[in-house]
Amino acid sequence: MTNEIASLRDMVNQQKDLITDMKLTMRGILAQPSCKCTSRCNIQTPETKSESAMPQNLPPKTARNKQHNRPTSNRGNESTQTQRNQNRVDKNTLIIGDLIIRDIKDRGLKNTEVKCIRGRINHIKDSIVAEVSCSSFETVVLHVGTNNCHSDESFSNSIHQYEDLVSHIKTESPTTDIIISTVCPRVDDQRSQNRVNALNNGLKQIAKTHQCKVIDNDETFLLRNGSVVQSNLNRGGLHLSWTGTRLLLRNIESVHQVLKNPLRNGTTTGYKTRSDGRKTVQCNERQT
């Protein structure tokens, strides 16, 4: 009996040793990076599978990752910026005005910037002093004074403010040409229209004193009998309609070119309908 128990113990110990050897063998196989007998068996490790599925003409995996992580080139952005700089042309004409010119846009104008400023002459001058460098422009077109005619401000004070505005531009940039555009007529208030007539006479005298060119808008906005062409004004009788804005732009063009395509006989600038129902001048569009 004792001999049989000892024999069983020996068999159990042998089995344990065999199991231990098998474990060590499996650990050694799993620790290897790839199977050494792939040419003779169907066993493939994950790495072997990924390598066999990879197209043979591609560079190594590490090289692909390195190339993929390479910083993105900004050559496209540089070329785009260069093209923008080439297309951008310095503007040499500035049109400054009150809300009468609000529908004239830069688009379609030839090297011309439009600056619409709300207020009377002194308010517009303050904005010009603070925000505009007139020395950057060869020509400045002034169309201001509408609000001065609506107020009870004295005629002499309005003339003095306008002359200060012209003197400021002349002092800042003596070589800049100034073009004075007279105030457009109105039908909302007869007293205001009388002030318009008086102010325009004063503007012509300022232009003569400072050797400025004059755009006399009465020549096109008034009929021969002196009445106002009301189709050039909106329903309020003060601001311009789209035909009036177009006509004002043509008057400016007759003295100084501001359009990319100069106007000819029988042609007018095109226009575009705004979201609020009014018309917006688009000078690059032309109609016959």
Backbone as CSV, one residue per row, in Angstrom:
resi,resn,N_x,N_y,N_z,CA_x,CA_y,CA_z,C_x,C_y,C_z
1,MET,0.839,-1.202,0.000,0.000,0.000,0.000,0.865,1.240,0.000
2,THR,1.865,1.222,0.788,2.779,2.374,0.870,3.512,2.559,-0.437
3,ASN,3.854,1.459,-1.081,4.569,1.545,-2.365,3.661,2.151,-3.452
4,GLU,2.382,1.821,-3.408,1.472,2.342,-4.411,1.271,3.876,-4.251
5,ILE,1.196,4.306,-2.999,1.043,5.749,-2.754,2.268,6.512,-3.241
6,ALA,3.440,5.938,-2.970,4.673,6.603,-3.410,4.742,6.668,-4.927
7,SER,4.257,5.610,-5.574,4.262,5.587,-7.037,3.341,6.651,-7.605
8,LEU,2.158,6.825,-6.981,1.221,7.850,-7.438,1.806,9.262,-7.272
9,ARG,2.515,9.469,-6.146,3.142,10.767,-5.922,4.165,11.073,-7.008
10,ASP,4.931,10.041,-7.385,5.932,10.256,-8.433,5.272,10.645,-9.762
11,MET,4.129,10.008,-10.071,3.420,10.306,-11.323,2.871,11.744,-11.303
12,VAL,2.332,12.146,-10.126,1.810,13.520,-10.027,2.918,14.534,-10.196
13,ASN,4.083,14.278,-9.591,5.205,15.209,-9.721,5.687,15.305,-11.163
14,GLN,5.666,14.189,-11.881,6.081,14.192,-13.278,5.130,15.041,-14.138
15,GLN,3.803,14.896,-13.819,2.814,15.682,-14.566,2.991,17.179,-14.322
16,LYS,3.285,17.515,-13.045,3.513,18.926,-12.728,4.723,19.470,-13.476
17,ASP,5.787,18.669,-13.513,6.990,19.124,-14.238,6.702,19.302,-15.721
18,LEU,5.887,18.394,-16.285,5.541,18.492,-17.702,4.726,19.751,-17.993
19,ILE,3.775,20.030,-17.086,2.956,21.245,-17.258,3.808,22.498,-17.150
20,THR,4.738,22.487,-16.212,5.628,23.651,-16.053,6.462,23.882,-17.297
21,ASP,6.986,22.757,-17.871,7.778,22.897,-19.106,6.941,23.445,-20.253
22,MET,5.676,22.997,-20.335,4.805,23.479,-21.404,4.514,24.974,-21.247
23,LYS,4.310,25.419,-20.007,4.078,26.848,-19.768,5.269,27.685,-20.202
24,LEU,6.467,27.205,-19.818,7.676,27.945,-20.195,7.830,28.007,-21.713
25,THR,7.496,26.921,-22.370,7.610,26.884,-23.828,6.637,27.867,-24.482
26,MET,5.387,27.919,-23.987,4.387,28.841,-24.542,4.768,30.304,-24.307
27,ARG,5.335,30.569,-23.117,5.774,31.940,-22.838,6.875,32.357,-23.800
28,GLY,7.771,31.439,-24.094,8.856,31.755,-25.025,8.344,32.030,-26.419
29,ILE,7.329,31.253,-26.829,6.768,31.460,-28.171,6.059,32.818,-28.259
30,LEU,5.245,33.148,-27.234,4.508,34.402,-27.235,5.422,35.613,-27.135
31,ALA,6.573,35.441,-26.509,7.518,36.546,-26.353,8.229,36.890,-27.641
32,GLN,8.263,35.978,-28.626,8.941,36.234,-29.889,8.132,37.228,-30.728
33,PRO,8.792,38.177,-31.483,8.073,39.181,-32.266,7.245,38.607,-33.389
34,SER,7.655,37.558,-33.964,6.909,36.949,-35.066,7.245,35.472,-35.119
35,CYS,6.396,34.760,-35.803,6.593,33.319,-35.940,7.722,33.036,-36.918
36,LYS,8.623,32.126,-36.582,9.790,31.800,-37.406,9.454,30.790,-38.505
37,CYS,8.252,30.286,-38.472,7.926,29.240,-39.440,6.750,29.654,-40.302
38,THR,6.652,30.946,-40.627,5.510,31.427,-41.399,5.487,30.834,-42.793
39,SER,6.640,30.443,-43.295,6.665,29.843,-44.622,6.134,28.423,-44.625
40,ARG,5.999,27.781,-43.444,5.562,26.389,-43.387,4.274,26.185,-42.624
41,CYS,3.767,27.225,-41.993,2.529,27.077,-41.258,1.628,28.271,-41.494
42,ASN,0.412,28.207,-41.061,-0.569,29.264,-41.271,-0.701,30.184,-40.070
43,ILE,0.167,30.020,-39.067,0.107,30.853,-37.871,0.744,32.201,-38.184
44,GLN,0.020,33.301,-37.914,0.524,34.652,-38.128,0.227,35.512,-36.919
45,THR,1.228,36.196,-36.483,1.033,37.147,-35.392,0.372,38.410,-35.944
46,PRO,-0.162,39.303,-35.076,-0.767,40.551,-35.567,0.171,41.389,-36.412
47,GLU,1.462,41.424,-36.030,2.416,42.211,-36.792,2.623,41.622,-38.179
48,THR,2.672,40.284,-38.238,2.865,39.625,-39.525,1.680,39.893,-40.434
49,LYS,0.453,39.878,-39.865,-0.728,40.136,-40.662,-0.708,41.543,-41.247
50,SER,-0.352,42.554,-40.408,-0.348,43.933,-40.901,0.702,44.127,-41.979
51,GLU,1.868,43.455,-41.838,2.920,43.590,-42.825,2.558,42.893,-44.131
52,SER,1.881,41.757,-44.047,1.510,41.045,-45.253,0.399,41.759,-46.002
53,ALA,-0.486,42.488,-45.259,-1.573,43.208,-45.911,-1.115,44.533,-46.499
54,MET,0.068,44.978,-46.146,0.565,46.274,-46.607,1.063,46.153,-48.046
55,PRO,0.701,47.089,-48.948,1.225,47.060,-50.317,2.736,47.137,-50.303
56,GLN,3.353,46.382,-51.188,4.802,46.257,-51.167,5.505,47.523,-51.648
57,ASN,4.790,48.373,-52.438,5.455,49.547,-52.990,5.406,50.759,-52.076
58,LEU,4.799,50.613,-50.868,4.749,51.722,-49.926,6.012,51.765,-49.093
59,PRO,6.431,52.943,-48.649,7.605,53.029,-47.774,7.292,52.408,-46.428
60,PRO,8.318,52.165,-45.622,8.103,51.557,-44.302,7.126,52.367,-43.471
61,LYS,6.564,51.673,-42.483,5.519,52.280,-41.660,6.019,53.518,-40.937
62,THR,7.217,53.427,-40.382,7.760,54.567,-39.642,7.978,55.755,-40.574
63,ALA,8.398,55.479,-41.800,8.625,56.563,-42.749,7.315,57.235,-43.133
64,ARG,6.252,56.412,-43.289,4.960,56.994,-43.627,4.470,57.919,-42.517
65,ASN,4.608,57.460,-41.273,4.172,58.277,-40.147,4.964,59.575,-40.065
66,LYS,6.244,59.469,-40.348,7.078,60.658,-40.285,6.677,61.651,-41.358
67,GLN,6.367,61.122,-42.547,5.957,62.000,-43.617,4.587,62.599,-43.340
68,HIS,3.699,61.818,-42.721,2.357,62.296,-42.431,2.363,63.404,-41.381
69,ASN,3.302,63.311,-40.439,3.367,64.292,-39.360,4.187,65.512,-39.724
70,ARG,4.642,65.571,-40.981,5.430,66.717,-41.404,4.570,67.978,-41.364
71,PRO,5.099,69.118,-40.910,4.291,70.350,-40.827,3.724,70.715,-42.189
72,THR,2.473,71.201,-42.174,1.796,71.576,-43.411,2.469,72.797,-44.010
73,SER,2.703,72.740,-45.300,3.361,73.848,-45.973,2.395,75.011,-46.130
74,ASN,2.880,76.245,-46.004,2.037,77.431,-46.160,2.257,78.100,-47.510
75,ARG,2.779,77.293,-48.466,3.022,77.883,-49.768,1.730,78.322,-50.429
76,GLY,0.638,77.565,-50.204,-0.651,77.950,-50.777,-1.140,79.271,-50.226
77,ASN,-0.996,79.453,-48.890,-1.415,80.717,-48.269,-0.572,81.878,-48.764
78,GLU,0.733,81.615,-48.945,1.616,82.671,-49.408,1.254,83.107,-50.823
79,SER,0.951,82.119,-51.684,0.594,82.470,-53.058,-0.718,83.235,-53.100
80,THR,-1.685,82.850,-52.233,-2.961,83.561,-52.194,-2.764,84.999,-51.736
81,GLN,-1.949,85.194,-50.696,-1.693,86.542,-50.199,-0.969,87.378,-51.241
82,THR,-0.041,86.746,-51.974,0.670,87.467,-53.026,-0.282,87.931,-54.103
83,GLN,-1.227,87.047,-54.477,-2.206,87.414,-55.483,-3.077,88.564,-55.013
84,ARG,-3.463,88.532,-53.723,-4.271,89.626,-53.191,-3.506,90.940,-53.227
85,ASN,-2.223,90.886,-52.890,-1.429,92.107,-52.902,-1.287,92.656,-54.318
86,GLN,-1.197,91.746,-55.296,-1.084,92.188,-56.673,-2.378,92.822,-57.149
87,ASN,-3.533,92.280,-56.711,-4.821,92.806,-57.136,-5.187,94.089,-56.414
88,ARG,-4.595,94.321,-55.250,-4.945,95.500,-54.475,-4.214,96.718,-55.016
89,VAL,-4.967,97.760,-55.360,-4.393,98.974,-55.913,-4.645,100.102,-54.926
90,ASP,-3.637,100.905,-54.688,-3.790,102.033,-53.782,-4.815,103.008,-54.352
91,LYS,-5.759,103.429,-53.507,-6.801,104.343,-53.935,-6.277,105.768,-53.840
92,ASN,-6.488,106.538,-54.906,-5.953,107.899,-54.935,-7.042,108.964,-54.924
93,THR,-8.328,108.557,-54.862,-9.426,109.513,-54.807,-10.318,109.193,-53.615
94,LEU,-10.718,110.234,-52.894,-11.589,110.079,-51.734,-12.831,110.942,-51.921
95,ILE,-14.000,110.311,-51.809,-15.269,111.042,-51.828,-15.799,111.091,-50.407
96,ILE,-15.885,112.291,-49.848,-16.393,112.479,-48.490,-17.734,113.205,-48.583
97,GLY,-18.724,112.661,-47.886,-20.021,113.313,-47.940,-20.914,112.928,-46.779
98,ASP,-22.041,113.634,-46.677,-23.049,113.310,-45.668,-23.922,112.173,-46.193
99,LEU,-25.077,111.982,-45.605,-25.911,110.837,-45.969,-26.476,110.922,-47.387
100,ILE,-26.283,112.022,-48.056,-26.741,112.125,-49.447,-25.999,111.111,-50.330
101,ILE,-24.760,110.754,-49.980,-23.978,109.828,-50.811,-24.005,108.406,-50.248
102,ARG,-24.965,108.110,-49.379,-24.947,106.827,-48.680,-25.092,105.627,-49.614
103,ASP,-25.667,105.816,-50.800,-25.881,104.695,-51.711,-24.775,104.538,-52.742
104,ILE,-23.747,105.351,-52.690,-22.589,105.176,-53.565,-21.601,104.254,-52.864
105,LYS,-21.249,103.165,-53.506,-20.370,102.161,-52.914,-19.017,102.150,-53.620
106,ASP,-18.013,101.657,-52.900,-16.670,101.590,-53.473,-16.608,100.665,-54.674
107,ARG,-17.442,99.622,-54.650,-17.385,98.635,-55.719,-17.713,99.276,-57.060
108,GLY,-16.866,99.056,-58.030,-17.074,99.607,-59.360,-16.401,100.940,-59.580
109,LEU,-15.875,101.536,-58.521,-15.169,102.802,-58.661,-13.694,102.556,-58.948
110,LYS,-13.090,103.476,-59.626,-11.691,103.347,-60.024,-10.796,103.996,-58.981
111,ASN,-10.117,103.165,-58.200,-9.157,103.653,-57.198,-9.767,104.755,-56.321
112,THR,-11.024,104.556,-55.942,-11.765,105.577,-55.199,-12.354,104.982,-53.933
113,GLU,-12.210,105.715,-52.849,-12.809,105.335,-51.571,-13.936,106.301,-51.235
114,VAL,-15.038,105.764,-50.735,-16.200,106.576,-50.369,-16.358,106.537,-48.853
115,LYS,-16.439,107.724,-48.247,-16.623,107.810,-46.801,-17.844,108.666,-46.512
116,CYS,-18.892,108.022,-46.002,-20.142,108.711,-45.681,-20.174,108.998,-44.179
117,ILE,-20.337,110.267,-43.816,-20.301,110.688,-42.420,-21.579,111.443,-42.097
118,ARG,-22.247,111.047,-41.041,-23.488,111.709,-40.635,-23.175,113.016,-39.896
119,GLY,-23.951,114.064,-40.172,-23.817,115.284,-39.388,-23.600,116.528,-40.226
120,ARG,-23.379,117.628,-39.524,-23.136,118.910,-40.171,-21.668,119.014,-40.573
121,ILE,-21.326,120.179,-41.119,-19.975,120.359,-41.653,-18.922,120.216,-40.561
122,ASN,-19.170,120.830,-39.383,-18.171,120.748,-38.312,-18.011,119.327,-37.784
123,HIS,-19.110,118.541,-37.752,-19.006,117.143,-37.324,-18.194,116.328,-38.328
124,ILE,-18.433,116.594,-39.600,-17.686,115.870,-40.642,-16.206,116.238,-40.581
125,LYS,-15.917,117.511,-40.319,-14.513,117.908,-40.217,-13.836,117.205,-39.042
126,ASP,-14.512,117.114,-37.905,-13.928,116.426,-36.746,-13.638,114.961,-37.069
127,SER,-14.541,114.304,-37.790,-14.319,112.906,-38.168,-13.145,112.780,-39.125
128,ILE,-13.013,113.727,-40.044,-11.890,113.692,-40.989,-10.569,113.870,-40.252
129,VAL,-10.534,114.810,-39.324,-9.296,115.048,-38.562,-8.905,113.814,-37.758
130,ALA,-9.892,113.121,-37.201,-9.598,111.971,-36.338,-9.351,110.678,-37.108
131,GLU,-9.982,110.515,-38.274,-9.975,109.202,-38.919,-9.355,109.163,-40.309
132,VAL,-9.250,110.295,-40.987,-8.860,110.290,-42.398,-7.527,111.000,-42.575
133,SER,-6.663,110.369,-43.364,-5.407,111.001,-43.744,-5.527,111.455,-45.197
134,CYS,-5.837,112.734,-45.380,-6.052,113.237,-46.730,-4.785,113.227,-47.568
135,SER,-3.637,113.192,-46.907,-2.377,113.159,-47.650,-2.194,111.863,-48.419
136,SER,-3.008,110.854,-48.129,-2.915,109.574,-48.842,-3.633,109.606,-50.181
137,PHE,-4.321,110.713,-50.479,-5.133,110.788,-51.697,-4.671,111.962,-52.557
138,GLU,-4.745,111.751,-53.848,-4.414,112.818,-54.783,-5.576,113.785,-54.965
139,THR,-6.799,113.262,-54.823,-7.986,114.088,-55.039,-9.014,113.796,-53.953
140,VAL,-9.632,114.845,-53.415,-10.704,114.714,-52.422,-11.931,115.431,-52.957
141,VAL,-13.042,114.710,-53.028,-14.315,115.283,-53.463,-15.177,115.508,-52.226
142,LEU,-15.626,116.750,-52.012,-16.431,117.092,-50.841,-17.891,117.290,-51.251
143,HIS,-18.779,116.569,-50.576,-20.218,116.804,-50.762,-20.853,116.852,-49.376
144,VAL,-20.770,118.005,-48.741,-21.261,118.198,-47.374,-22.035,119.501,-47.297
145,GLY,-22.806,119.669,-46.213,-23.535,120.901,-45.978,-25.042,120.744,-45.991
146,THR,-25.544,119.546,-46.321,-26.999,119.349,-46.384,-27.658,119.621,-45.042
147,ASN,-27.074,119.097,-43.971,-27.675,119.255,-42.641,-27.598,120.691,-42.126
148,ASN,-26.607,121.430,-42.587,-26.524,122.837,-42.185,-27.686,123.645,-42.741
149,CYS,-28.187,123.263,-43.895,-29.300,123.996,-44.505,-30.622,123.695,-43.823
150,HIS,-30.714,122.585,-43.129,-31.952,122.214,-42.463,-32.083,122.881,-41.092
151,SER,-30.965,123.275,-40.510,-30.980,123.870,-39.168,-31.125,125.384,-39.253
152,ASP,-31.253,125.983,-38.096,-31.356,127.447,-38.016,-29.983,128.105,-37.903
153,GLU,-28.941,127.346,-38.196,-27.590,127.878,-38.106,-27.402,128.998,-39.125
154,SER,-26.662,130.005,-38.715,-26.488,131.164,-39.591,-25.679,130.786,-40.834
155,PHE,-25.953,131.495,-41.908,-25.274,131.237,-43.172,-23.764,131.464,-43.040
156,SER,-23.387,132.543,-42.366,-21.959,132.861,-42.220,-21.218,131.781,-41.437
157,ASN,-21.891,131.199,-40.432,-21.256,130.134,-39.650,-21.022,128.887,-40.506
158,SER,-21.983,128.543,-41.347,-21.828,127.377,-42.228,-20.691,127.590,-43.212
159,ILE,-20.601,128.787,-43.769,-19.519,129.097,-44.708,-18.169,129.017,-44.003
160,HIS,-18.131,129.525,-42.758,-16.884,129.503,-41.991,-16.451,128.051,-41.719
161,GLN,-17.394,127.185,-41.380,-17.079,125.780,-41.135,-16.563,125.092,-42.400
162,TYR,-17.192,125.404,-43.522,-16.760,124.791,-44.778,-15.350,125.257,-45.148
163,GLU,-15.100,126.520,-44.955,-13.766,127.042,-45.283,-12.707,126.441,-44.365
164,ASP,-13.048,126.216,-43.099,-12.113,125.546,-42.184,-11.810,124.125,-42.658
165,LEU,-12.831,123.443,-43.182,-12.636,122.086,-43.687,-11.681,122.068,-44.877
166,VAL,-11.888,122.997,-45.813,-11.000,123.076,-46.981,-9.584,123.450,-46.549
167,SER,-9.465,124.381,-45.612,-8.134,124.802,-45.139,-7.406,123.657,-44.451
168,HIS,-8.143,122.837,-43.695,-7.519,121.693,-43.035,-6.928,120.733,-44.060
169,ILE,-7.674,120.442,-45.100,-7.170,119.518,-46.126,-5.968,120.122,-46.836
170,LYS,-6.030,121.420,-47.144,-4.920,122.087,-47.817,-3.669,122.107,-46.943
171,THR,-3.861,122.290,-45.640,-2.710,122.332,-44.727,-2.091,120.940,-44.567
172,GLU,-2.935,119.943,-44.419,-2.422,118.581,-44.239,-1.763,118.057,-45.503
173,SER,-2.342,118.373,-46.643,-1.815,117.863,-47.910,-1.923,118.943,-48.976
174,PRO,-0.915,119.785,-49.101,-0.985,120.903,-50.058,-1.113,120.446,-51.508
175,THR,-0.653,119.234,-51.821,-0.691,118.774,-53.211,-2.005,118.085,-53.580
176,THR,-2.883,117.878,-52.620,-4.155,117.203,-52.890,-5.129,118.159,-53.558
177,ASP,-5.720,117.712,-54.656,-6.737,118.515,-55.345,-8.079,118.349,-54.639
178,ILE,-8.779,119.462,-54.444,-10.085,119.446,-53.781,-11.159,119.810,-54.795
179,ILE,-12.188,118.981,-54.846,-13.334,119.231,-55.712,-14.551,119.440,-54.816
180,ILE,-15.222,120.579,-54.968,-16.386,120.923,-54.148,-17.652,120.609,-54.933
181,SER,-18.459,119.732,-54.378,-19.746,119.387,-54.974,-20.838,120.152,-54.236
182,THR,-21.607,120.951,-54.973,-22.633,121.775,-54.329,-23.745,120.905,-53.752
183,VAL,-24.441,121.449,-52.784,-25.527,120.731,-52.117,-26.672,120.506,-53.101
184,CYS,-27.186,119.297,-53.130,-28.288,118.982,-54.045,-29.580,119.656,-53.589
185,PRO,-30.430,120.044,-54.516,-31.694,120.687,-54.144,-32.625,119.727,-53.421
186,ARG,-33.610,120.297,-52.733,-34.549,119.513,-51.943,-35.944,120.134,-52.049
187,VAL,-36.968,119.327,-51.729,-38.341,119.824,-51.829,-39.112,119.586,-50.535
188,ASP,-38.408,119.140,-49.486,-39.107,118.860,-48.231,-39.453,120.138,-47.477
189,ASP,-38.677,121.204,-47.689,-38.903,122.440,-46.944,-38.363,123.603,-47.778
190,GLN,-39.206,124.586,-48.057,-38.789,125.691,-48.917,-37.737,126.556,-48.243
191,ARG,-37.856,126.767,-46.923,-36.832,127.558,-46.228,-35.467,126.887,-46.321
192,SER,-35.454,125.566,-46.185,-34.185,124.839,-46.300,-33.620,124.963,-47.710
193,GLN,-34.497,124.948,-48.709,-34.024,125.094,-50.087,-33.451,126.478,-50.327
194,ASN,-34.014,127.484,-49.697,-33.454,128.833,-49.819,-32.045,128.878,-49.223
195,ARG,-31.845,128.163,-48.113,-30.500,128.088,-47.514,-29.544,127.334,-48.429
196,VAL,-30.062,126.304,-49.112,-29.224,125.556,-50.065,-28.703,126.498,-51.144
197,ASN,-29.574,127.321,-51.685,-29.153,128.260,-52.734,-28.089,129.228,-52.221
198,ALA,-28.282,129.716,-50.998,-27.315,130.661,-50.439,-25.981,129.974,-50.152
199,LEU,-26.059,128.761,-49.603,-24.825,128.037,-49.280,-24.054,127.690,-50.547
200,ASN,-24.748,127.283,-51.596,-24.061,126.928,-52.842,-23.331,128.123,-53.437
201,ASN,-23.927,129.311,-53.332,-23.225,130.510,-53.805,-21.952,130.752,-53.001
202,GLY,-22.026,130.510,-51.687,-20.834,130.646,-50.861,-19.778,129.592,-51.184
203,LEU,-20.222,128.362,-51.500,-19.268,127.300,-51.850,-18.517,127.623,-53.139
204,LYS,-19.197,128.223,-54.070,-18.528,128.616,-55.323,-17.475,129.683,-55.063
205,GLN,-17.766,130.573,-54.111,-16.781,131.593,-53.763,-15.584,130.961,-53.051
206,ILE,-15.828,129.979,-52.178,-14.722,129.270,-51.507,-13.854,128.553,-52.535
207,ALA,-14.498,127.915,-53.510,-13.747,127.215,-54.550,-12.871,128.182,-55.342
208,LYS,-13.391,129.364,-55.597,-12.604,130.357,-56.330,-11.429,130.846,-55.495
209,THR,-11.663,131.038,-54.201,-10.587,131.526,-53.326,-9.466,130.505,-53.179
210,HIS,-9.836,129.252,-53.007,-8.832,128.204,-52.770,-8.468,127.430,-54.037
211,GLN,-8.919,127.922,-55.180,-8.591,127.303,-56.472,-9.009,125.822,-56.508
212,CYS,-10.252,125.591,-56.177,-10.812,124.234,-56.214,-11.780,124.108,-57.391
213,LYS,-11.908,122.924,-57.898,-12.901,122.662,-58.933,-14.292,122.583,-58.297
214,VAL,-15.322,122.888,-59.088,-16.693,122.911,-58.584,-17.567,121.992,-59.430
215,ILE,-18.414,121.224,-58.741,-19.466,120.438,-59.392,-20.781,121.123,-59.069
216,ASP,-21.386,121.764,-60.054,-22.644,122.489,-59.848,-23.794,121.522,-60.136
217,ASN,-24.350,120.948,-59.085,-25.405,119.953,-59.257,-26.728,120.566,-59.692
218,ASP,-26.894,121.900,-59.524,-28.129,122.540,-59.963,-28.311,122.413,-61.471
219,GLU,-27.218,122.308,-62.199,-27.309,122.239,-63.653,-28.040,120.992,-64.130
220,THR,-28.027,119.935,-63.330,-28.677,118.688,-63.746,-29.892,118.345,-62.886
221,PHE,-29.938,118.849,-61.655,-31.048,118.530,-60.760,-32.220,119.502,-60.903
222,LEU,-31.999,120.640,-61.554,-33.058,121.633,-61.730,-33.442,121.750,-63.204
223,LEU,-34.711,122.022,-63.442,-35.177,122.302,-64.787,-34.846,123.747,-65.154
224,ARG,-35.116,124.131,-66.375,-34.797,125.490,-66.822,-35.595,126.546,-66.067
225,ASN,-36.798,126.177,-65.645,-37.606,127.143,-64.898,-37.248,127.184,-63.414
226,GLY,-36.240,126.416,-62.990,-35.785,126.436,-61.611,-36.442,125.415,-60.707
227,SER,-37.402,124.681,-61.194,-38.060,123.663,-60.366,-37.198,122.408,-60.276
228,VAL,-37.394,121.680,-59.185,-36.580,120.498,-58.903,-37.171,119.281,-59.619
229,VAL,-36.307,118.469,-60.207,-36.740,117.200,-60.797,-36.973,116.229,-59.640
230,GLN,-38.214,116.020,-59.250,-38.520,115.277,-58.036,-38.225,113.782,-58.164
231,SER,-38.106,113.270,-59.376,-37.768,111.849,-59.534,-36.354,111.541,-59.045
232,ASN,-35.541,112.590,-58.895,-34.185,112.394,-58.374,-34.136,112.349,-56.852
233,LEU,-35.277,112.606,-56.203,-35.354,112.579,-54.750,-36.273,111.453,-54.303
234,ASN,-36.078,111.001,-53.064,-36.966,109.971,-52.545,-38.275,110.607,-52.081
235,ARG,-39.138,109.815,-51.482,-40.459,110.317,-51.101,-40.383,111.423,-50.067
236,GLY,-39.341,111.415,-49.242,-39.207,112.463,-48.237,-38.810,113.798,-48.816
237,GLY,-38.304,113.802,-50.062,-37.926,115.049,-50.706,-36.568,115.575,-50.301
238,LEU,-35.793,114.796,-49.545,-34.472,115.242,-49.096,-33.360,114.368,-49.666
239,HIS,-33.382,113.083,-49.340,-32.346,112.173,-49.821,-32.600,111.794,-51.275
240,LEU,-31.546,111.323,-51.919,-31.624,111.014,-53.340,-32.267,109.657,-53.576
241,SER,-33.001,109.572,-54.673,-33.458,108.269,-55.155,-32.298,107.610,-55.887
242,TRP,-32.550,106.401,-56.423,-31.443,105.744,-57.128,-31.079,106.498,-58.392
243,THR,-32.070,107.143,-59.041,-31.750,107.954,-60.222,-30.961,109.200,-59.819
244,GLY,-31.312,109.783,-58.675,-30.566,110.942,-58.201,-29.140,110.601,-57.814
245,THR,-28.969,109.456,-57.151,-27.615,109.021,-56.796,-26.792,108.770,-58.044
246,ARG,-27.407,108.170,-59.026,-26.720,107.910,-60.285,-26.356,109.207,-60.992
247,LEU,-27.269,110.176,-60.926,-27.007,111.460,-61.556,-25.875,112.199,-60.850
248,LEU,-25.850,112.145,-59.519,-24.766,112.774,-58.762,-23.421,112.163,-59.128
249,LEU,-23.421,110.862,-59.269,-22.177,110.186,-59.636,-21.720,110.591,-61.034
250,ARG,-22.655,110.789,-61.925,-22.307,111.250,-63.270,-21.759,112.668,-63.227
251,ASN,-22.310,113.493,-62.352,-21.794,114.860,-62.226,-20.348,114.852,-61.739
252,ILE,-20.049,113.980,-60.767,-18.665,113.857,-60.289,-17.771,113.363,-61.410
253,GLU,-18.257,112.391,-62.155,-17.473,111.807,-63.249,-17.154,112.839,-64.331
254,SER,-18.036,113.807,-64.508,-17.811,114.834,-65.536,-16.639,115.751,-65.196
255,VAL,-16.271,115.811,-63.915,-15.159,116.657,-63.483,-13.904,115.840,-63.188
256,HIS,-14.100,114.660,-62.602,-12.965,113.811,-62.225,-13.381,112.354,-62.377
257,GLN,-12.573,111.579,-63.060,-12.943,110.185,-63.322,-12.880,109.368,-62.034
258,VAL,-14.000,108.729,-61.717,-14.075,107.855,-60.549,-14.602,106.470,-60.914
259,LEU,-15.068,106.294,-62.151,-15.614,105.014,-62.585,-14.573,104.200,-63.330
260,LYS,-14.638,102.902,-63.163,-13.734,102.026,-63.911,-14.006,102.120,-65.405
261,ASN,-15.287,102.196,-65.765,-15.679,102.335,-67.158,-16.283,103.724,-67.347
262,PRO,-15.562,104.635,-67.953,-16.073,106.003,-68.102,-17.416,106.010,-68.820
263,LEU,-18.282,106.933,-68.394,-19.598,107.056,-69.009,-19.480,107.699,-70.378
264,ARG,-20.356,107.239,-71.256,-20.427,107.862,-72.579,-21.843,108.357,-72.824
265,ASN,-22.049,108.961,-73.948,-23.385,109.456,-74.268,-24.363,108.296,-74.377
266,GLY,-25.502,108.438,-73.708,-26.525,107.412,-73.789,-26.321,106.264,-72.833
267,THR,-25.312,106.328,-71.968,-25.077,105.249,-71.023,-25.231,105.775,-69.615
268,THR,-25.652,104.915,-68.733,-25.787,105.260,-67.322,-25.231,104.136,-66.496
269,THR,-24.940,104.438,-65.263,-24.464,103.384,-64.380,-25.599,102.470,-64.011
270,GLY,-25.277,101.231,-63.773,-26.296,100.266,-63.371,-26.632,100.412,-61.906
271,TYR,-27.558,99.636,-61.434,-27.964,99.706,-60.042,-28.411,98.336,-59.590
272,LYS,-28.566,98.200,-58.303,-28.940,96.936,-57.698,-29.936,97.214,-56.575
273,THR,-30.975,96.385,-56.484,-31.997,96.599,-55.473,-31.502,96.177,-54.102
274,ARG,-31.699,97.032,-53.107,-31.308,96.723,-51.740,-32.413,95.929,-51.064
275,SER,-32.079,95.352,-49.905,-33.046,94.560,-49.167,-34.209,95.402,-48.640
276,ASP,-33.990,96.716,-48.477,-35.048,97.566,-47.964,-35.866,98.213,-49.078
277,GLY,-35.639,97.772,-50.309,-36.433,98.263,-51.416,-35.808,99.408,-52.172
278,ARG,-34.805,100.081,-51.589,-34.148,101.163,-52.295,-33.149,100.592,-53.292
279,LYS,-32.581,101.457,-54.101,-31.615,101.042,-55.099,-30.222,101.437,-54.642
280,THR,-29.281,100.566,-54.875,-27.894,100.852,-54.545,-27.091,100.942,-55.830
281,VAL,-26.361,102.030,-55.999,-25.580,102.212,-57.213,-24.459,101.188,-57.275
282,GLN,-24.342,100.498,-58.382,-23.224,99.601,-58.650,-22.564,100.111,-59.924
283,CYS,-21.489,100.839,-59.753,-20.941,101.596,-60.864,-20.300,100.709,-61.916
284,ASN,-19.978,99.477,-61.591,-19.360,98.596,-62.559,-20.381,97.973,-63.493
285,GLU,-21.666,98.185,-63.220,-22.695,97.690,-64.103,-23.187,98.862,-64.962
286,ARG,-23.392,98.615,-66.221,-23.790,99.702,-67.104,-24.978,99.252,-67.924
287,GLN,-25.836,100.204,-68.203,-26.998,99.932,-69.020,-27.044,100.908,-70.172
288,THR,-27.620,100.495,-71.267,-27.731,101.370,-72.421,-29.178,101.647,-72.711
